[in-house]
Amino acid sequence: MRHKKAYRKLGKPTDQRLAMLKSITMGLFENGKVKTSKARAQEARFFVEKIVALAKKGGLSSVKKALSIIPDKSIIKEVFATAPERFKDNPGGVTRITKIGSRRGDNAKMVLLELI
C-alpha cells in the first residue's frame, strides 16, 4: 500500500525523475502548454505552482529559490516579470490538465498541461 507517500516515482531514479519534471516545467513556461502523460503532468504541476508562488511573493530570496528549482535564468526572469500581475487574483491552481486521449504505443493516458 502507498500510505503517506508524497510523490509518484514514474519508473525512474530520483535524478532522472527530477530532471524530467524540471524539463516539463521549463517547457510549460516557454510554450504555455505541454503534451505529456497524466502522471507526469500531475507531478510537474507541483513545480509550476511552487515557482508561480515564489514569483508572486517576489524578492531576491524567492528568485534564488526558483533558480534552485529551474536553473534557466531567462525563464525565471520572464516568470517573475509576468506572473504577479497575471495570477494576482488567483490564490492557487494556475495549471489546467485537459485529457486528450491515449498514447498509441502503450495506451498511456495523455493530457495537455497548460497555464491558465
N, C-alpha and C positions, 0 to 999 in steps of 0.2 A: 504494500500500500504506500501511497505517496503523501502521507500526512505531514504537514509542516514543511513541505519542500517549496523553496522560493522561486524556482525557475525551471524551464524546460532545458534538458541537456541537448536536444536536437541532434543526437548521434555524433557529436564532435567533442574533441578535447577542449578544455577551457580556453586556451589561447586562440584556437581556430574559431570557436563559437563567438567569442568576443570580437574578433576581427571581422567576422561575417556580419554581426549585428551593427557594428560601427560603420561598416561599408553600406549597409542598407540605410542607416540613418543619414549618412552623408549624401547618398543618392536621393533620399527624400527631400533634404534641404536644397539640393541643387536643382532638382527637376520638379518638385511639388507632388510627385506621385511615383510609386514603385510597385511593380507587379512581382509578387512573391507568394510563398506558401502561407497558409493560415497561421501555423505555429510560429514561423519566423516573424511574421507581421505582428503578432501579439507580443512577442518578446522585444522586438525593436521599438514598439510603442513606448516602453518604459524609458529608453534612452532619449527619445524625442521629447517626451513630457518633461524629463529632467532638464534638458537643455533649454526648452522654452521657459520653464520656471526660473532658471538661472538668468535668462535674458530679461525676463520681466522684473526680476529683483535688481539687476544692474550692479555696477561696481567692479573694481579690479579683481577682487577675490572670486566673484562669480565668473569672470572671464577666464581666470586661471583654472577653475574647476571644470568649466566647459571644455577648455583645451586639453585637460587630462582625459576627458571622455572622447573628444574628436580632435585630433591634432592638426587639423587643417585651419589655419588662421583666417583664410578668406571666407570660408563658410561661417565660422564663428562671428566674424566681423559683420557679415550680412545679416545673420540671425539676430545679433544684438542690436542692429540698427532698425530692423523691421518688426521684430516680434512684439516689443512692448506696446506699440500702437495697434498692431494687427490683432493681438489677443488680449487687449486690456479689459474687455468686458467678459472674457471667458475665464472662469476660475480653474478650469481643467478640461481635459478631453479635447485636445487640439488635433487629434487624428481621427480619420474615418476609415473603417475597414469595410470594403464592399466585395461581396463574393462574386467571382466571375467564372466559376466552373471548376472542372478537374483537369489536371495535367494528363496528357496522353500516355506518357510512359509508365507512370506508377500510380495514376489515379489520385494523386495528392490534391487536396482542396487548394485552389489558387484564389488569391484575393488581390485587390488593389488597395494599397495603403496610401492615403493622401492626407495632406494638411487641410484643415477646414478653412 
